[in-house]
Amino acid sequence: MVTIGGIPVFDALITDEDTGMMKISLVDDPAVMSNFQTFDASRKMQMYSVADEEKRLVYGVVMRADFPIYRRDDRFGEYYIIFRPETIRQMAEKYLAESRQNDVNTMHQSGSDVDGVQMVQYFIKDTARGVTPTGFDDIADGSLFAEFHILNDDVWAAVKSGDYKGFSLEGYFDLTPEENVVKVAEIVDDLDGQFAKMFKQTISIPLMSKISRFKAALSKLLAVFGNVTTDKGVLAWDGDEDLKAGDAVYIEDQEGNRTDAPDGDYITSDNKTIVVVDGKVSEIRDPEAEVAPEEPREPEENYGRIITDKYELVWEGEDDLKEGDEVFIQEAEAGLVPAPDGEYTTEDGKVIVVVEGKVAEIRDPKAEVAPEDAPAEPAVDEELRKENASLKEQIARLTAKVEELSKTPAAKPAHEEVTTSAKASKTGIKGLDRIAELMSK
């Protein structure tokens, strides 16, 4: 583990939804060793219009990048925490996404949340892009700044009197031991003695001798770097080879200082787009690059062909065309291309339906349809069959009898029958014989 003066150094990390910045506190002794600046009518700032009253604007550093912050607790004892630029950006984005921009308290005291302190600006220092707040030249790129409009009279009075001198964040962060000795040494060196004065102690890096540090600095000076100018500043990378996907890239300022390149698209002067993700080149797009055209595809000898009312359809293989086959048409320059969707009628009247370059259906209106087989007679019980035959026989006999009766002459009238009988013989009964005699007259 890297130490400063025997005190271990940790990196702060955001690892899950429970970690990150939760509040901004107004304090009298900012841990980031940087007081905020106030803007009021007496400052005569041209960017504000002042009309007999103070504008009550205050801005300053919320978190310094690459700056060892001294801490002491029961868990680790004495230690330093360093916030890297990439962690600060992640922290800043998460803070806004959770709508915490107006969550402000005082002196980190529980229950000290204040109203009337509203965020109006929130930005990360980026020299390459020209985001360099006046009065904070010693603050490293990647540091987080905020500006607040203070409507609360009591808070504004405390700011003016000097009771509150800066911002300090509250949050939860995972800590991992710092292992980059050179990086920590460079951080201390960049502070140019300020760090030692702040803590009134001699700063040393025990794991690295002065000779080793000199060699490291010399190697840095002799190292070969590549760079390219983009719309967002100069992108630099290690080595003299052409930039390619996977290379780590940095933003380089006029003095040659480098910070990890933020994620985004970087447009070069020759219109290439360098896509950076997590500080590395993810992709390089060149819209002007010539792309060699593919050789046109031509049908082979064993391909099938069929003439239709629209095109000659072509398919792979010598088998007959069937549903599911890919079909093509042949164009003069492009060669074989998928057949457009639609219906294609062949010379013998078949209709080939093409959907998404494949045969969906083949219809043949002239095809003979085989007659359906006569339905089988249902099975009949033998006794029932016999009864049915007997009934049919009886119906036939009755029909014949009716026909016979229909041909028999009708019977004579009753008086004719009686007269005839009377003439034939007498009955011997006086009454009847008398009637017969009378009727015969």
DRENDO-1510 file (C-alpha; in Angstrom, 1 decimal, always signed):
<recs>
REC; n; res; u; v; w
REC; 1; MET; +0.0; +0.0; +0.0 .
REC; 2; VAL; +1.2; +3.5; -0.8 .
REC; 3; THR; +1.6; +5.8; +2.1 .
REC; 4; ILE; +2.3; +9.5; +2.6 .
REC; 5; GLY; +4.5; +10.1; +5.7 .
REC; 6; GLY; +3.6; +6.6; +6.9 .
REC; 7; ILE; -0.1; +7.3; +6.6 .
REC; 8; PRO; -1.9; +4.9; +4.1 .
REC; 9; VAL; -3.7; +6.2; +1.0 .
REC; 10; PHE; -7.0; +5.0; -0.3 .
REC; 11; ASP; -9.0; +5.6; -3.5 .
REC; 12; ALA; -12.7; +6.4; -3.1 .
REC; 13; LEU; -15.0; +4.4; -5.4 .
REC; 14; ILE; -18.7; +4.3; -6.3 .
REC; 15; THR; -19.6; +0.6; -6.6 .
REC; 16; ASP; -23.4; +0.4; -6.3 .
REC; 17; GLU; -26.6; +2.4; -5.8 .
REC; 18; ASP; -25.9; +2.9; -2.1 .
REC; 19; THR; -22.6; +4.7; -2.6 .
REC; 20; GLY; -22.1; +8.3; -3.8 .
REC; 21; MET; -22.6; +11.9; -2.7 .
REC; 22; MET; -25.7; +12.5; -0.6 .
REC; 23; LYS; -25.5; +16.2; +0.5 .
REC; 24; ILE; -23.4; +19.3; +0.3 .
REC; 25; SER; -22.6; +21.0; +3.5 .
REC; 26; LEU; -21.6; +24.6; +4.2 .
REC; 27; VAL; -18.6; +24.4; +6.6 .
REC; 28; ASP; -16.0; +26.6; +8.2 .
REC; 29; ASP; -13.0; +24.4; +7.3 .
REC; 30; PRO; -13.4; +22.6; +4.0 .
REC; 31; ALA; -11.6; +19.3; +3.8 .
REC; 32; VAL; -10.6; +20.1; +0.2 .
REC; 33; MET; -8.5; +23.0; +1.4 .
REC; 34; SER; -10.2; +25.5; -0.8 .
REC; 35; ASN; -12.6; +28.3; +0.3 .
REC; 36; PHE; -15.4; +29.3; -1.9 .
REC; 37; GLN; -15.8; +32.7; -3.4 .
REC; 38; THR; -18.8; +35.0; -3.1 .
REC; 39; PHE; -20.4; +37.3; -5.6 .
REC; 40; ASP; -22.3; +40.4; -4.4 .
REC; 41; ALA; -22.8; +44.0; -5.4 .
REC; 42; SER; -19.5; +45.1; -4.0 .
REC; 43; ARG; -17.6; +42.7; -6.3 .
REC; 44; LYS; -18.9; +44.6; -9.4 .
REC; 45; MET; -19.0; +41.3; -11.4 .
REC; 46; GLN; -20.0; +42.2; -15.0 .
REC; 47; MET; -21.9; +38.9; -15.4 .
REC; 48; TYR; -24.6; +40.0; -13.0 .
REC; 49; SER; -26.9; +42.9; -13.0 .
REC; 50; VAL; -26.9; +44.5; -9.6 .
REC; 51; ALA; -29.7; +46.9; -8.5 .
REC; 52; ASP; -29.3; +48.1; -4.9 .
REC; 53; GLU; -29.2; +44.6; -3.5 .
REC; 54; GLU; -26.8; +41.7; -3.3 .
REC; 55; LYS; -27.1; +38.9; -5.7 .
REC; 56; ARG; -26.2; +36.4; -3.0 .
REC; 57; LEU; -24.3; +34.0; -5.3 .
REC; 58; VAL; -21.5; +31.8; -3.9 .
REC; 59; TYR; -19.5; +29.2; -5.7 .
REC; 60; GLY; -16.5; +26.9; -4.9 .
REC; 61; VAL; -15.0; +23.5; -5.0 .
REC; 62; VAL; -17.2; +20.6; -3.9 .
REC; 63; MET; -14.5; +17.9; -4.4 .
REC; 64; ARG; -10.9; +18.3; -5.5 .
REC; 65; ALA; -9.6; +15.7; -7.9 .
REC; 66; ASP; -6.3; +13.9; -7.1 .
REC; 67; PHE; -6.0; +15.6; -3.7 .
REC; 68; PRO; -5.2; +13.6; -0.6 .
REC; 69; ILE; -7.9; +14.4; +2.1 .
REC; 70; TYR; -6.9; +13.6; +5.6 .
REC; 71; ARG; -9.2; +11.4; +7.7 .
REC; 72; ARG; -9.1; +9.8; +11.1 .
REC; 73; ASP; -11.6; +7.2; +12.5 .
REC; 74; ASP; -11.9; +4.0; +14.5 .
REC; 75; ARG; -11.8; +1.8; +11.4 .
REC; 76; PHE; -8.6; +2.8; +9.7 .
REC; 77; GLY; -7.0; +5.2; +12.2 .
REC; 78; GLU; -5.2; +7.9; +10.2 .
REC; 79; TYR; -5.5; +7.8; +6.4 .
REC; 80; TYR; -5.9; +9.8; +3.2 .
REC; 81; ILE; -8.6; +9.5; +0.6 .
REC; 82; ILE; -8.1; +10.5; -3.0 .
REC; 83; PHE; -11.0; +11.1; -5.4 .
REC; 84; ARG; -10.0; +10.4; -9.0 .
REC; 85; PRO; -11.5; +12.5; -11.9 .
REC; 86; GLU; -13.5; +9.5; -13.1 .
REC; 87; THR; -15.0; +8.9; -9.7 .
REC; 88; ILE; -15.9; +12.5; -9.3 .
REC; 89; ARG; -17.7; +12.5; -12.7 .
REC; 90; GLN; -19.6; +9.4; -11.8 .
REC; 91; MET; -20.5; +10.9; -8.4 .
REC; 92; ALA; -21.7; +14.2; -10.0 .
REC; 93; GLU; -23.9; +12.4; -12.5 .
REC; 94; LYS; -25.5; +10.2; -9.9 .
REC; 95; TYR; -26.1; +13.2; -7.6 .
REC; 96; LEU; -28.1; +15.0; -10.2 .
REC; 97; ALA; -29.9; +11.8; -11.4 .
REC; 98; GLU; -31.2; +11.4; -7.8 .
REC; 99; SER; -32.4; +15.1; -7.7 .
REC; 100; ARG; -30.2; +16.0; -4.7 .
REC; 101; GLN; -29.0; +19.4; -6.0 .
REC; 102; ASN; -30.7; +21.4; -3.3 .
REC; 103; ASP; -29.9; +19.0; -0.4 .
REC; 104; VAL; -27.8; +21.4; +1.7 .
REC; 105; ASN; -27.0; +21.4; +5.5 .
REC; 106; THR; -24.5; +23.2; +7.7 .
REC; 107; MET; -21.4; +21.9; +9.4 .
REC; 108; HIS; -22.3; +18.3; +8.7 .
REC; 109; GLN; -24.7; +18.4; +11.7 .
REC; 110; SER; -27.7; +16.1; +11.9 .
REC; 111; GLY; -30.9; +18.0; +11.4 .
REC; 112; SER; -29.2; +21.1; +10.0 .
REC; 113; ASP; -30.8; +21.0; +6.6 .
REC; 114; VAL; -31.5; +24.5; +5.3 .
REC; 115; ASP; -34.0; +25.9; +2.8 .
REC; 116; GLY; -33.3; +28.7; +0.5 .
REC; 117; VAL; -30.0; +27.5; -0.8 .
REC; 118; GLN; -30.5; +26.7; -4.5 .
REC; 119; MET; -28.0; +25.3; -6.9 .
REC; 120; VAL; -27.6; +27.3; -10.1 .
REC; 121; GLN; -24.4; +25.9; -11.6 .
REC; 122; TYR; -22.6; +22.6; -11.4 .
REC; 123; PHE; -19.5; +21.8; -13.5 .
REC; 124; ILE; -16.2; +20.0; -13.7 .
REC; 125; LYS; -13.0; +21.9; -14.3 .
REC; 126; ASP; -11.7; +21.0; -17.8 .
REC; 127; THR; -8.8; +23.2; -19.0 .
REC; 128; ALA; -8.8; +21.6; -22.4 .
REC; 129; ARG; -12.4; +22.7; -23.0 .
REC; 130; GLY; -11.9; +26.2; -21.5 .
REC; 131; VAL; -13.8; +25.4; -18.3 .
REC; 132; THR; -11.4; +27.1; -15.9 .
REC; 133; PRO; -13.0; +29.1; -13.0 .
REC; 134; THR; -11.1; +32.2; -12.0 .
REC; 135; GLY; -9.3; +32.1; -8.7 .
REC; 136; PHE; -8.9; +28.3; -8.7 .
REC; 137; ASP; -5.8; +27.8; -10.8 .
REC; 138; ASP; -4.2; +25.4; -8.3 .
REC; 139; ILE; -7.2; +23.1; -8.4 .
REC; 140; ALA; -6.7; +20.1; -10.7 .
REC; 141; ASP; -8.8; +19.3; -13.8 .
REC; 142; GLY; -11.6; +16.9; -13.0 .
REC; 143; SER; -12.5; +18.7; -9.8 .
REC; 144; LEU; -16.2; +19.4; -9.1 .
REC; 145; PHE; -17.5; +22.9; -8.6 .
REC; 146; ALA; -21.0; +24.3; -7.6 .
REC; 147; GLU; -22.6; +27.7; -7.4 .
REC; 148; PHE; -25.6; +28.4; -5.2 .
REC; 149; HIS; -28.1; +31.3; -4.9 .
REC; 150; ILE; -28.6; +31.9; -1.2 .
REC; 151; LEU; -32.1; +33.2; -0.4 .
REC; 152; ASN; -31.9; +32.3; +3.3 .
REC; 153; ASP; -31.0; +35.5; +5.2 .
REC; 154; ASP; -29.3; +33.7; +8.1 .
REC; 155; VAL; -27.1; +31.5; +5.8 .
REC; 156; TRP; -26.1; +34.5; +3.7 .
REC; 157; ALA; -25.2; +36.5; +6.9 .
REC; 158; ALA; -23.0; +33.6; +8.0 .
REC; 159; VAL; -21.3; +33.4; +4.6 .
REC; 160; LYS; -20.6; +37.2; +4.6 .
REC; 161; SER; -19.2; +37.1; +8.1 .
REC; 162; GLY; -16.9; +34.2; +7.3 .
REC; 163; ASP; -18.6; +31.6; +9.5 .
REC; 164; TYR; -18.9; +29.4; +6.4 .
REC; 165; LYS; -15.8; +29.3; +4.2 .
REC; 166; GLY; -16.5; +26.5; +1.7 .
REC; 167; PHE; -18.3; +23.4; +0.7 .
REC; 168; SER; -17.9; +19.8; +1.9 .
REC; 169; LEU; -19.7; +16.8; +0.6 .
REC; 170; GLU; -21.4; +14.0; +2.6 .
REC; 171; GLY; -21.6; +10.6; +1.1 .
REC; 172; TYR; -20.8; +6.9; +1.2 .
REC; 173; PHE; -17.8; +5.5; -0.7 .
REC; 174; ASP; -16.0; +2.2; -0.9 .
REC; 175; LEU; -12.3; +2.5; -0.2 .
REC; 176; THR; -9.6; +0.6; -1.9 .
REC; 177; PRO; -5.8; +0.8; -1.1 .
REC; 178; GLU; -3.9; +3.0; -3.5 .
REC; 179; GLU; -1.1; +1.0; -5.2 .
REC; 180; ASN; +0.3; +3.5; -7.8 .
REC; 181; VAL; +3.3; +5.0; -6.1 .
REC; 182; VAL; +4.3; +7.1; -9.0 .
REC; 183; LYS; +0.9; +8.7; -9.3 .
REC; 184; VAL; +0.8; +9.6; -5.6 .
REC; 185; ALA; +4.3; +11.1; -5.9 .
REC; 186; GLU; +3.2; +13.2; -8.8 .
REC; 187; ILE; +0.2; +14.4; -6.9 .
REC; 188; VAL; +2.3; +15.5; -4.0 .
REC; 189; ASP; +4.8; +17.1; -6.4 .
REC; 190; ASP; +2.1; +19.0; -8.3 .
REC; 191; LEU; +1.0; +20.6; -5.1 .
REC; 192; ASP; +4.5; +22.2; -5.1 .
REC; 193; GLY; +4.9; +22.2; -1.4 .
REC; 194; GLN; +1.4; +23.3; -0.6 .
REC; 195; PHE; +0.5; +19.9; +0.8 .
REC; 196; ALA; +3.3; +19.8; +3.3 .
REC; 197; LYS; +2.5; +23.3; +4.5 .
REC; 198; MET; -1.2; +22.4; +4.9 .
REC; 199; PHE; -0.4; +19.6; +7.3 .
REC; 200; LYS; +2.8; +21.1; +8.7 .
REC; 201; GLN; +4.7; +17.8; +8.1 .
REC; 202; THR; +7.3; +16.4; +5.8 .
REC; 203; ILE; +5.8; +14.5; +3.0 .
REC; 204; SER; +7.6; +11.4; +1.9 .
REC; 205; ILE; +6.9; +8.4; -0.2 .
REC; 206; PRO; +8.7; +5.6; +1.6 .
REC; 207; LEU; +8.1; +3.0; -1.0 .
REC; 208; MET; +10.0; +5.0; -3.6 .
REC; 209; SER; +13.5; +6.4; -3.3 .
REC; 210; LYS; +14.4; +9.8; -4.8 .
REC; 211; ILE; +16.5; +8.0; -7.4 .
REC; 212; SER; +13.6; +5.8; -8.4 .
REC; 213; ARG; +11.4; +8.9; -8.7 .
REC; 214; PHE; +14.0; +10.7; -10.8 .
REC; 215; LYS; +14.1; +7.7; -13.1 .
REC; 216; ALA; +10.4; +7.6; -13.4 .
REC; 217; ALA; +10.2; +11.3; -14.2 .
REC; 218; LEU; +13.0; +10.9; -16.8 .
REC; 219; SER; +11.2; +8.0; -18.4 .
REC; 220; LYS; +8.2; +10.1; -18.7 .
REC; 221; LEU; +10.1; +12.9; -20.4 .
REC; 222; LEU; +11.7; +10.4; -22.8 .
REC; 223; ALA; +8.5; +8.5; -23.5 .
REC; 224; VAL; +7.1; +8.8; -27.0 .
REC; 225; PHE; +3.5; +9.9; -27.2 .
REC; 226; GLY; +1.1; +10.2; -30.1 .
REC; 227; ASN; -1.5; +13.0; -30.2 .
REC; 228; VAL; -4.3; +14.3; -32.5 .
REC; 229; THR; -6.3; +17.5; -32.4 .
REC; 230; THR; -10.0; +17.1; -32.0 .
REC; 231; ASP; -13.0; +19.3; -31.5 .
REC; 232; LYS; -12.7; +18.7; -27.7 .
REC; 233; GLY; -9.0; +19.3; -27.3 .
REC; 234; VAL; -5.8; +17.3; -28.0 .
REC; 235; LEU; -6.1; +13.5; -27.5 .
REC; 236; ALA; -2.8; +11.9; -26.6 .
REC; 237; TRP; -1.8; +8.2; -26.2 .
REC; 238; ASP; +1.4; +6.3; -25.4 .
REC; 239; GLY; +3.7; +5.2; -28.2 .
REC; 240; ASP; +4.3; +6.4; -31.7 .
REC; 241; GLU; +2.0; +3.9; -33.5 .
REC; 242; ASP; -1.3; +5.0; -35.0 .
REC; 243; LEU; -4.2; +5.2; -32.6 .
REC; 244; LYS; -6.4; +2.1; -32.6 .
REC; 245; ALA; -9.3; +0.6; -30.7 .
REC; 246; GLY; -8.3; -0.4; -27.1 .
REC; 247; ASP; -5.7; +2.4; -26.7 .
REC; 248; ALA; -5.9; +4.5; -23.5 .
REC; 249; VAL; -6.3; +8.2; -24.4 .
REC; 250; TYR; -5.8; +11.4; -22.5 .
REC; 251; ILE; -6.6; +15.1; -22.8 .
REC; 252; GLU; -3.5; +17.1; -23.0 .
REC; 253; ASP; -3.4; +20.8; -22.1 .
REC; 254; GLN; -0.9; +23.4; -23.4 .
REC; 255; GLU; +1.6; +22.6; -20.7 .
REC; 256; GLY; +1.5; +18.9; -21.6 .
REC; 257; ASN; -0.5; +17.8; -18.5 .
REC; 258; ARG; -2.7; +14.8; -19.2 .
REC; 259; THR; -6.0; +13.6; -17.7 .
REC; 260; ASP; -8.0; +10.6; -18.7 .
REC; 261; ALA; -10.2; +11.5; -21.7 .
REC; 262; PRO; -13.9; +11.8; -20.8 .
REC; 263; ASP; -16.3; +9.5; -22.6 .
REC; 264; GLY; -17.7; +10.8; -25.8 .
REC; 265; ASP; -17.1; +11.3; -29.5 .
REC; 266; TYR; -14.0; +13.3; -30.6 .
REC; 267; ILE; -14.0; +14.7; -34.2 .
REC; 268; THR; -10.6; +15.1; -35.9 .
REC; 269; SER; -9.7; +17.6; -38.5 .
REC; 270; ASP; -10.0; +15.0; -41.2 .
REC; 271; ASN; -13.6; +14.2; -40.1 .
REC; 272; LYS; -12.8; +10.9; -38.3 .
REC; 273; THR; -14.8; +10.1; -35.1 .
REC; 274; ILE; -12.9; +8.7; -32.2 .
REC; 275; VAL; -15.3; +7.1; -29.7 .
REC; 276; VAL; -14.0; +7.0; -26.1 .
REC; 277; VAL; -15.5; +4.8; -23.4 .
REC; 278; ASP; -13.9; +4.4; -20.0 .
REC; 279; GLY; -10.8; +6.3; -21.0 .
REC; 280; LYS; -10.1; +4.0; -24.0 .
REC; 281; VAL; -10.8; +4.1; -27.7 .
REC; 282; SER; -13.9; +2.0; -28.4 .
REC; 283; GLU; -14.2; +2.7; -32.1 .
REC; 284; ILE; -12.7; +4.9; -34.9 .
REC; 285; ARG; -15.2; +5.8; -37.6 .
REC; 286; ASP; -14.1; +7.2; -41.0 .
REC; 287; PRO; -17.1; +8.1; -43.1 .
REC; 288; GLU; -14.8; +9.0; -46.0 .
REC; 289; ALA; -13.0; +5.7; -46.1 .
REC; 290; GLU; -13.5; +3.8; -49.4 .
REC; 291; VAL; -15.2; +0.5; -49.0 .
REC; 292; ALA; -14.3; -2.1; -51.7 .
REC; 293; PRO; -17.5; -3.3; -53.4 .
REC; 294; GLU; -18.4; -6.9; -53.1 .
REC; 295; GLU; -18.0; -9.1; -56.2 .
REC; 296; PRO; -21.4; -9.6; -57.8 .
REC; 297; ARG; -22.9; -13.0; -57.2 .
REC; 298; GLU; -23.6; -15.0; -60.4 .
REC; 299; PRO; -25.7; -18.2; -60.8 .
REC; 300; GLU; -23.9; -21.4; -61.0 .
REC; 301; GLU; -24.4; -24.3; -63.5 .
REC; 302; ASN; -26.5; -26.4; -61.1 .
REC; 303; TYR; -28.9; -23.5; -60.3 .
REC; 304; GLY; -32.6; -23.8; -61.2 .
REC; 305; ARG; -34.4; -21.3; -63.3 .
REC; 306; ILE; -38.0; -20.5; -64.3 .
REC; 307; ILE; -39.5; -17.8; -66.5 .
REC; 308; THR; -42.3; -15.7; -65.0 .
REC; 309; ASP; -44.3; -12.7; -66.0 .
REC; 310; LYS; -41.9; -10.4; -64.0 .
REC; 311; TYR; -38.5; -11.9; -63.9 .
REC; 312; GLU; -36.6; -15.1; -64.4 .
REC; 313; LEU; -36.4; -16.6; -60.9 .
REC; 314; VAL; -33.2; -18.4; -59.9 .
REC; 315; TRP; -32.6; -20.8; -57.0 .
REC; 316; GLU; -29.8; -22.9; -55.7 .
REC; 317; GLY; -29.6; -26.6; -56.6 .
REC; 318; GLU; -31.2; -28.7; -59.3 .
REC; 319; ASP; -34.3; -29.8; -57.3 .
REC; 320; ASP; -37.7; -28.5; -58.2 .
REC; 321; LEU; -38.7; -25.2; -56.7 .
REC; 322; LYS; -40.6; -25.6; -53.4 .
REC; 323; GLU; -41.9; -23.6; -50.5 .
REC; 324; GLY; -39.1; -22.2; -48.3 .
REC; 325; ASP; -36.5; -22.0; -51.1 .
REC; 326; GLU; -34.6; -18.7; -51.5 .
REC; 327; VAL; -35.2; -17.2; -54.9 .
REC; 328; PHE; -33.2; -14.5; -56.7 .
REC; 329; ILE; -33.3; -12.4; -59.8 .
REC; 330; GLN; -30.2; -11.4; -61.8 .
REC; 331; GLU; -29.3; -7.8; -62.3 .
REC; 332; ALA; -26.8; -6.5; -64.8 .
REC; 333; GLU; -24.3; -5.0; -62.3 .
REC; 334; ALA; -25.3; -6.4; -58.9 .
REC; 335; GLY; -25.6; -10.0; -60.0 .
REC; 336; LEU; -28.0; -12.2; -58.0 .
REC; 337; VAL; -30.2; -10.3; -55.6 .
REC; 338; PRO; -33.1; -11.5; -53.5 .
REC; 339; ALA; -36.4; -11.5; -55.5 .
REC; 340; PRO; -38.8; -8.7; -54.5 .
REC; 341; ASP; -41.9; -9.7; -52.6 .
REC; 342; GLY; -44.9; -10.5; -54.8 .
REC; 343; GLU; -46.7; -13.0; -57.0 .
REC; 344; TYR; -44.9; -14.4; -60.1 .
REC; 345; THR; -46.9; -16.2; -62.8 .
REC; 346; THR; -45.1; -18.9; -64.8 .
REC; 347; GLU; -45.8; -19.8; -68.5 .
REC; 348; ASP; -47.9; -22.9; -67.4 .
REC; 349; GLY; -50.1; -20.8; -65.1 .
REC; 350; LYS; -48.6; -21.5; -61.8 .
REC; 351; VAL; -48.4; -18.7; -59.2 .
REC; 352; ILE; -45.2; -18.4; -57.1 .
REC; 353; VAL; -45.7; -16.2; -54.0 .
REC; 354; VAL; -42.4; -14.7; -52.7 .
REC; 355; VAL; -42.1; -13.2; -49.2 .
REC; 356; GLU; -38.8; -11.8; -47.9 .
REC; 357; GLY; -36.9; -13.4; -50.7 .
REC; 358; LYS; -38.3; -16.9; -50.1 .
REC; 359; VAL; -41.1; -19.0; -51.7 .
REC; 360; ALA; -44.1; -18.7; -49.4 .
REC; 361; GLU; -46.6; -20.6; -51.6 .
REC; 362; ILE; -46.9; -22.2; -55.1 .
REC; 363; ARG; -50.5; -22.3; -56.5 .
REC; 364; ASP; -51.5; -24.4; -59.6 .
REC; 365; PRO; -55.1; -23.5; -60.7 .
REC; 366; LYS; -55.0; -26.2; -63.4 .
REC; 367; ALA; -54.2; -29.0; -61.2 .
REC; 368; GLU; -56.9; -31.8; -61.1 .
REC; 369; VAL; -58.5; -32.4; -57.9 .
REC; 370; ALA; -59.0; -36.1; -57.1 .
REC; 371; PRO; -62.7; -36.9; -56.3 .
REC; 372; GLU; -63.3; -37.6; -52.7 .
REC; 373; ASP; -64.0; -41.3; -51.9 .
REC; 374; ALA; -67.7; -42.2; -51.4 .
REC; 375; PRO; -68.3; -42.2; -47.7 .
REC; 376; ALA; -68.5; -45.7; -46.3 .
REC; 377; GLU; -71.9; -46.9; -45.3 .
REC; 378; PRO; -72.4; -47.1; -41.6 .
REC; 379; ALA; -72.5; -50.5; -40.1 .
REC; 380; VAL; -76.1; -51.8; -39.6 .
REC; 381; ASP; -77.3; -54.4; -37.1 .
REC; 382; GLU; -78.3; -57.7; -38.9 .
REC; 383; GLU; -81.7; -57.9; -37.2 .
REC; 384; LEU; -82.5; -54.4; -38.2 .
REC; 385; ARG; -81.5; -55.1; -41.8 .
REC; 386; LYS; -83.9; -58.2; -42.0 .
REC; 387; GLU; -86.8; -56.1; -40.5 .
REC; 388; ASN; -86.2; -53.5; -43.1 .
REC; 389; ALA; -86.3; -56.1; -46.0 .
REC; 390; SER; -89.5; -57.5; -44.6 .
REC; 391; LEU; -91.1; -54.1; -44.5 .
REC; 392; LYS; -90.1; -53.4; -48.1 .
REC; 393; GLU; -91.7; -56.7; -49.2 .
REC; 394; GLN; -95.0; -56.0; -47.5 .
REC; 395; ILE; -95.1; -52.5; -49.0 .
REC; 396; ALA; -94.6; -54.1; -52.4 .
REC; 397; ARG; -97.6; -56.6; -51.9 .
REC; 398; LEU; -99.9; -53.8; -50.7 .
REC; 399; THR; -99.0; -51.7; -53.7 .
REC; 400; ALA; -99.9; -54.6; -56.0 .
REC; 401; LYS; -103.3; -55.2; -54.2 .
REC; 402; VAL; -104.2; -51.5; -54.5 .
REC; 403; GLU; -103.5; -51.6; -58.2 .
REC; 404; GLU; -105.7; -54.7; -58.6 .
REC; 405; LEU; -108.7; -53.2; -56.7 .
REC; 406; SER; -108.4; -50.0; -58.7 .
REC; 407; LYS; -109.2; -52.1; -61.9 .
REC; 408; THR; -112.4; -53.9; -60.4 .
REC; 409; PRO; -115.8; -52.4; -61.7 .
REC; 410; ALA; -117.8; -50.4; -59.2 .
REC; 411; ALA; -120.9; -52.2; -57.6 .
REC; 412; LYS; -124.5; -51.7; -59.0 .
REC; 413; PRO; -127.0; -49.4; -57.3 .
REC; 414; ALA; -129.0; -51.0; -54.5 .
REC; 415; HIS; -132.4; -50.9; -56.3 .
REC; 416; GLU; -130.9; -52.6; -59.3 .
REC; 417; GLU; -129.5; -55.4; -57.1 .
REC; 418; VAL; -132.9; -55.8; -55.5 .
REC; 419; THR; -134.8; -55.9; -58.8 .
REC; 420; THR; -132.4; -58.5; -60.2 .
REC; 421; SER; -132.8; -60.6; -57.1 .
REC; 422; ALA; -136.6; -60.3; -57.3 .
REC; 423; LYS; -136.7; -61.5; -60.9 .
REC; 424; ALA; -134.5; -64.4; -60.2 .
REC; 425; SER; -136.5; -66.0; -57.4 .
REC; 426; LYS; -139.0; -65.4; -54.6 .
REC; 427; THR; -138.0; -65.5; -51.1 .
REC; 428; GLY; -141.3; -67.0; -49.7 .
REC; 429; ILE; -141.6; -64.1; -47.4 .
REC; 430; LYS; -144.7; -62.1; -48.3 .
REC; 431; GLY; -143.4; -58.8; -47.3 .
REC; 432; LEU; -140.2; -59.0; -49.2 .
REC; 433; ASP; -141.8; -60.6; -52.3 .
REC; 434; ARG; -144.4; -57.8; -52.3 .
REC; 435; ILE; -141.7; -55.2; -52.3 .
REC; 436; ALA; -139.8; -56.8; -55.0 .
REC; 437; GLU; -142.9; -57.0; -57.1 .
REC; 438; LEU; -143.7; -53.3; -56.6 .
REC; 439; MET; -140.1; -52.3; -57.4 .
REC; 440; SER; -140.0; -54.3; -60.6 .
REC; 441; LYS; -142.9; -52.5; -62.1 .
</recs>
